[in-house]
Amino acid sequence: MTTMPTRIDGALFAAAKSSGARNSRSAAQQLDHWARIGRELEASTTLSHREIEAVLAGGGAYDALQEREQAVVRAAWDEGLAERLDTFDLRQVIAAQGVGWVENDDQGNLTITDAD
């Protein structure tokens, strides 16, 4: 296989790096994976791209899609959720509300964090 250097958006690379780590792929392998999926989607005559895009944009009905189209939507949702979870910090959210919390540390010990 021949590879070619190319420039990509930094946010896309970061997303590929994050998603790739969860799937045991390098960022480059993840980008290649996404490109192959995109190529197959565009080449497919059985999938309705407009309907998939409408559902992903919040303007279409998931239940109205065929099984393969639903699979594409679920994959996109999974990817988006994984990216959000990578950047979500519940401690920061709770602390910003000025309340304390209780949790277990890595060894299973109970820890109490005050609002201060």
C-alpha positions in Angstrom: 0.0 0.0 0.0 1.3 3.4 -0.9 0.7 6.4 1.4 0.7 10.0 0.5 1.3 12.9 2.9 -1.7 15.3 3.3 -2.8 18.1 5.5 -5.9 17.7 7.6 -7.7 19.9 10.1 -6.3 19.7 13.7 -9.7 19.0 15.2 -10.2 16.1 12.8 -6.8 14.7 13.7 -7.5 15.0 17.4 -10.8 13.2 17.0 -9.1 10.5 15.0 -6.4 10.1 17.6 -9.0 9.8 20.4 -11.3 7.4 18.5 -8.4 5.4 17.2 -7.1 4.8 20.7 -10.5 3.3 21.7 -10.4 1.1 18.6 -6.7 0.1 18.8 -5.9 2.1 15.7 -3.4 4.9 15.2 -4.8 8.3 14.1 -3.7 7.6 10.6 -5.5 4.2 10.6 -8.6 5.8 12.0 -8.6 8.5 9.3 -8.2 5.7 6.7 -11.1 3.8 8.3 -13.4 6.8 8.2 -12.4 7.6 4.6 -13.2 4.0 3.5 -16.6 4.2 5.2 -17.3 7.5 3.5 -16.3 6.2 0.1 -18.6 3.2 0.5 -21.5 5.4 1.6 -21.1 7.7 -1.3 -20.8 4.8 -3.7 -23.8 2.9 -2.3 -27.0 3.0 -4.3 -29.1 1.5 -1.6 -28.5 4.1 1.1 -30.3 7.4 1.2 -27.6 10.0 2.1 -30.1 12.8 2.4 -32.3 10.9 4.9 -29.2 9.9 6.9 -28.0 13.5 7.0 -31.5 14.7 8.0 -31.5 12.4 11.0 -28.0 13.4 12.0 -29.0 17.0 11.8 -32.1 16.4 13.9 -34.6 16.9 11.1 -35.5 13.4 10.2 -37.0 10.3 11.8 -34.6 7.5 12.7 -37.4 4.9 12.6 -38.1 5.8 9.0 -34.7 4.7 7.9 -33.8 1.3 6.6 -31.7 -1.1 8.7 -28.4 -0.2 7.0 -29.1 3.5 7.2 -29.9 3.2 10.9 -26.5 1.5 11.3 -24.8 4.5 9.7 -26.6 6.9 12.0 -25.8 4.8 15.1 -22.1 4.8 14.1 -22.1 8.5 13.8 -23.9 8.9 17.1 -21.4 6.6 18.8 -18.5 8.6 17.4 -20.0 11.9 18.5 -20.8 10.5 22.0 -17.3 9.1 22.4 -15.8 12.5 21.5 -18.0 14.3 24.0 -17.2 11.8 26.7 -13.5 12.3 26.1 -13.8 16.0 27.0 -16.5 15.8 29.6 -15.3 16.5 33.2 -18.0 15.8 35.7 -15.9 17.0 38.6 -15.6 20.4 36.9 -19.3 20.6 36.3 -20.1 19.8 40.0 -17.5 22.1 41.3 -18.8 25.0 39.2 -22.2 24.4 41.0 -20.5 25.0 44.4 -21.5 21.6 45.8 -19.4 18.8 47.2 -19.4 15.2 46.1 -18.6 11.6 47.3 -16.8 9.1 45.1 -14.5 6.1 45.3 -10.8 6.5 44.4 -8.9 4.1 42.2 -8.3 1.8 45.2 -12.0 1.7 46.1 -11.7 4.0 49.1 -14.5 6.5 49.8 -13.4 10.1 49.2 -15.4 13.3 50.1 -14.8 16.5 48.3 -16.2 19.7 49.9 -17.7 22.5 47.9 -14.8 24.7 48.8 
